[in-house]
Amino acid sequence: MPPRTTDSTPERPDDDRAPSTDPEPEITGEREDGARSDSAPEPGVDQRVAAVRRAAGGGRRWRALHLAGCAVLLAVAVTGGAIAVGGVHDRGAGVDAVSAAGALSPGDLARGDLDAGIASLQKHLRAQPKDYGSWATLGVAYVEQARTKGDPSRYPQAQRALKRSLGLEPGNDQALAGQAALAAARHDFPGALTHADRALKQNPYNERALCTRIDALVELGRYDDAAKAADIADDRRPGIPVFTRYAYVHELRGDVRTAREVLERALSSAHAPADVAYVATALGQLAWNQGEYKRALGHYARALAADDAYLPALEGRARAQAASGDRKAAVRGLERVVARFPLPGPLVALGELYEDRGADGDRAKAGDQYALVDAWTALARAGGANTDLETALAAADHGDKKEALRAARAEWDRRHSVHTADALAWALHVNGRDEEALPYARRATATGYRNAVFLYHRGVIERATGAERGARSHLKAALDLNPGFSPLGAREARSALKDLEGNR
């Protein structure tokens, strides 16, 4: 039975002249299909970074910039956990595996030359515009391109491609799973869960839908449901995408041993460089969280041997170097990271290293990094991204404390994860509302998740409320677990603990 279509004029994948209400890419020099216009420059990393630095370089005058035009050049960060490390990697044969009758799988795109893969899909769809499966794959590819190239203008393009797929074949699970991935990328986790469930109703074995369902439940703070979803996914589609999520669910519940065993199993089955880098970095992050810096550095070395430009591994290695005492290498590493992608996490980490170093001019350098965080969040919001969690975390220590609390409350209204509980607790603390903060700090540590920052925050809040016994216990636990969790935070934890011990 031939694929169905909803109109008599198929949408051309390379037609940038068709009218649309969606925002078109600006500054990038790309047409809607990802093709390059003859007169436009290559929109590489340098332009993305320049856009952020121009925004910060004008002091606090970045609000007067044409934010919407610049925003499409930024990398949109995703929340912690499985989503933050990377996308779902399906098993495939490679970018060259495009036949006349079928197009690239999403996994092929993830491991190969994404631009070339998208171009191959577009060429195929020009010849076969009713191929609903290829439209779905193109939509997922645009989501991946938004993630890897920092171009959120790809999200409406992904939405159009996925809508086209569903118009040709209503209810097809590939497009529904793509819609789930798109919603998750936009931080619409209830929507991601709804689309994933719809996809799984059509095909209970759809790997992307199974994985996105786990991600959505994790980000919503529904950890028991996420554990059940991970078990189901492991039964139906065991493999690297499921293993990494299964491990993270266990880590969030305090079961570090199982998380490590599952990740090691995943790494032993990884062959493609992207998969090796992805899983080895997850192992490095797990080791880092336990204060095992030598082991973490070993995992990051393996990740970078597979892909020497893999940013999460470069950032993780720098953090482990800093905690191990090699601050010079750590600063160099983080400078390399933020030179390519000025995202809030590494910007704050670099700023704190400058601040901790304390040499002439270092405080000004630190301020520059924090200003870049402000610029990033403003530009990303202009591009339609939800950045409240990033804003709350960065502004609480290095920005507008009232804005930190506003953002943390807004994010808590959306989802009740341990990360949002911790962010809200700390934002309340820095605004002098410790009695109100304490229940959230307790909630952040209630699952057994071994996170030194959470323990440190709880200890500081308990000290402020007069609960000195709990404060000593949690500050000591933070430093015992991961004594280098933050160059400034760890120093403050040691000072607070020393004062508490002196008052006994």
Secondary structure in CASP SS format (residue, H / E / C, confidence):
PFRMAT SS
TARGET T0000
AUTHOR 0000-0000-0000
METHOD secondary structure of the structure
MODEL  1
M C 1.00
P C 1.00
P C 1.00
R C 1.00
T C 1.00
T C 1.00
D C 1.00
S C 1.00
T C 1.00
P C 1.00
E C 1.00
R C 1.00
P C 1.00
D C 1.00
D C 1.00
D C 1.00
R C 1.00
A C 1.00
P C 1.00
S C 1.00
T C 1.00
D C 1.00
P C 1.00
E C 1.00
P C 1.00
E C 1.00
I C 1.00
T C 1.00
G C 1.00
E E 1.00
R C 1.00
E C 1.00
D C 1.00
G C 1.00
A C 1.00
R E 1.00
S C 1.00
D C 1.00
S C 1.00
A C 1.00
P C 1.00
E C 1.00
P C 1.00
G C 1.00
V H 1.00
D H 1.00
Q H 1.00
R H 1.00
V H 1.00
A H 1.00
A H 1.00
V H 1.00
R H 1.00
R H 1.00
A H 1.00
A H 1.00
G H 1.00
G C 1.00
G C 1.00
R C 1.00
R H 1.00
W H 1.00
R H 1.00
A H 1.00
L C 1.00
H C 1.00
L H 1.00
A H 1.00
G H 1.00
C H 1.00
A H 1.00
V C 1.00
L C 1.00
L C 1.00
A C 1.00
V C 1.00
A C 1.00
V C 1.00
T C 1.00
G C 1.00
G C 1.00
A H 1.00
I H 1.00
A H 1.00
V H 1.00
G C 1.00
G C 1.00
V C 1.00
H C 1.00
D C 1.00
R C 1.00
G C 1.00
A C 1.00
G C 1.00
V C 1.00
D C 1.00
A C 1.00
V C 1.00
S C 1.00
A C 1.00
A C 1.00
G C 1.00
A C 1.00
L C 1.00
S C 1.00
P H 1.00
G H 1.00
D H 1.00
L H 1.00
A H 1.00
R H 1.00
G C 1.00
D C 1.00
L H 1.00
D H 1.00
A H 1.00
G H 1.00
I H 1.00
A H 1.00
S H 1.00
L H 1.00
Q H 1.00
K H 1.00
H H 1.00
L H 1.00
R H 1.00
A H 1.00
Q C 1.00
P C 1.00
K C 1.00
D C 1.00
Y H 1.00
G H 1.00
S H 1.00
W H 1.00
A H 1.00
T H 1.00
L H 1.00
G H 1.00
V H 1.00
A H 1.00
Y H 1.00
V H 1.00
E H 1.00
Q H 1.00
A H 1.00
R H 1.00
T H 1.00
K H 1.00
G C 1.00
D C 1.00
P C 1.00
S C 1.00
R H 1.00
Y H 1.00
P H 1.00
Q H 1.00
A H 1.00
Q H 1.00
R H 1.00
A H 1.00
L H 1.00
K H 1.00
R H 1.00
S H 1.00
L H 1.00
G H 1.00
L H 1.00
E C 1.00
P C 1.00
G C 1.00
N C 1.00
D H 1.00
Q H 1.00
A H 1.00
L H 1.00
A H 1.00
G H 1.00
Q H 1.00
A H 1.00
A H 1.00
L H 1.00
A H 1.00
A H 1.00
A H 1.00
R C 1.00
H C 1.00
D C 1.00
F H 1.00
P H 1.00
G H 1.00
A H 1.00
L H 1.00
T H 1.00
H H 1.00
A H 1.00
D H 1.00
R H 1.00
A H 1.00
L H 1.00
K H 1.00
Q H 1.00
N C 1.00
P C 1.00
Y C 1.00
N C 1.00
E H 1.00
R H 1.00
A H 1.00
L H 1.00
C H 1.00
T H 1.00
R H 1.00
I H 1.00
D H 1.00
A H 1.00
L H 1.00
V H 1.00
E H 1.00
L C 1.00
G C 1.00
R C 1.00
Y H 1.00
D H 1.00
D H 1.00
A H 1.00
A H 1.00
K H 1.00
A H 1.00
A H 1.00
D H 1.00
I H 1.00
A H 1.00
D H 1.00
D H 1.00
R H 1.00
R C 1.00
P C 1.00
G C 1.00
I H 1.00
P H 1.00
V H 1.00
F H 1.00
T H 1.00
R H 1.00
Y H 1.00
A H 1.00
Y H 1.00
V H 1.00
H H 1.00
E H 1.00
L H 1.00
R C 1.00
G C 1.00
D C 1.00
V H 1.00
R H 1.00
T H 1.00
A H 1.00
R H 1.00
E H 1.00
V H 1.00
L H 1.00
E H 1.00
R H 1.00
A H 1.00
L H 1.00
S H 1.00
S H 1.00
A C 1.00
H C 1.00
A C 1.00
P H 1.00
A H 1.00
D H 1.00
V H 1.00
A H 1.00
Y H 1.00
V H 1.00
A H 1.00
T H 1.00
A H 1.00
L H 1.00
G H 1.00
Q H 1.00
L H 1.00
A H 1.00
W H 1.00
N H 1.00
Q C 1.00
G C 1.00
E C 1.00
Y H 1.00
K H 1.00
R H 1.00
A H 1.00
L H 1.00
G H 1.00
H H 1.00
Y H 1.00
A H 1.00
R H 1.00
A H 1.00
L H 1.00
A H 1.00
A H 1.00
D C 1.00
D C 1.00
A C 1.00
Y C 1.00
L H 1.00
P H 1.00
A H 1.00
L H 1.00
E H 1.00
G H 1.00
R H 1.00
A H 1.00
R H 1.00
A H 1.00
Q H 1.00
A H 1.00
A H 1.00
S H 1.00
G C 1.00
D C 1.00
R H 1.00
K H 1.00
A H 1.00
A H 1.00
V H 1.00
R H 1.00
G H 1.00
L H 1.00
E H 1.00
R H 1.00
V H 1.00
V H 1.00
A H 1.00
R H 1.00
F C 1.00
P C 1.00
L C 1.00
P H 1.00
G H 1.00
P H 1.00
L H 1.00
V H 1.00
A H 1.00
L H 1.00
G H 1.00
E H 1.00
L H 1.00
Y H 1.00
E H 1.00
D H 1.00
R H 1.00
G C 1.00
A C 1.00
D C 1.00
G C 1.00
D H 1.00
R H 1.00
A H 1.00
K H 1.00
A H 1.00
G H 1.00
D H 1.00
Q H 1.00
Y H 1.00
A H 1.00
L H 1.00
V H 1.00
D H 1.00
A H 1.00
W H 1.00
T H 1.00
A H 1.00
L H 1.00
A H 1.00
R H 1.00
A H 1.00
G C 1.00
G C 1.00
A C 1.00
N C 1.00
T C 1.00
D H 1.00
L H 1.00
E H 1.00
T H 1.00
A H 1.00
L H 1.00
A H 1.00
A H 1.00
A H 1.00
D H 1.00
H H 1.00
G C 1.00
D C 1.00
K H 1.00
K H 1.00
E H 1.00
A H 1.00
L H 1.00
R H 1.00
A H 1.00
A H 1.00
R H 1.00
A H 1.00
E H 1.00
W H 1.00
D H 1.00
R H 1.00
R C 1.00
H C 1.00
S C 1.00
V H 1.00
H H 1.00
T H 1.00
A H 1.00
D H 1.00
A H 1.00
L H 1.00
A H 1.00
W H 1.00
A H 1.00
L H 1.00
H H 1.00
V H 1.00
N C 1.00
G C 1.00
R C 1.00
D H 1.00
E H 1.00
E H 1.00
A H 1.00
L H 1.00
P H 1.00
Y H 1.00
A H 1.00
R H 1.00
R H 1.00
A H 1.00
T C 1.00
A C 1.00
T C 1.00
G C 1.00
Y C 1.00
R C 1.00
N C 1.00
A H 1.00
V H 1.00
F H 1.00
L H 1.00
Y H 1.00
H H 1.00
R H 1.00
G H 1.00
V H 1.00
I H 1.00
E H 1.00
R H 1.00
A H 1.00
T C 1.00
G C 1.00
A C 1.00
E H 1.00
R H 1.00
G H 1.00
A H 1.00
R H 1.00
S H 1.00
H H 1.00
L H 1.00
K H 1.00
A H 1.00
A H 1.00
L H 1.00
D H 1.00
L H 1.00
N C 1.00
P C 1.00
G C 1.00
F C 1.00
S C 1.00
P H 1.00
L H 1.00
G H 1.00
A H 1.00
R H 1.00
E H 1.00
A H 1.00
R H 1.00
S H 1.00
A H 1.00
L H 1.00
K H 1.00
D H 1.00
L H 1.00
E H 1.00
G H 1.00
N C 1.00
R C 1.00
END
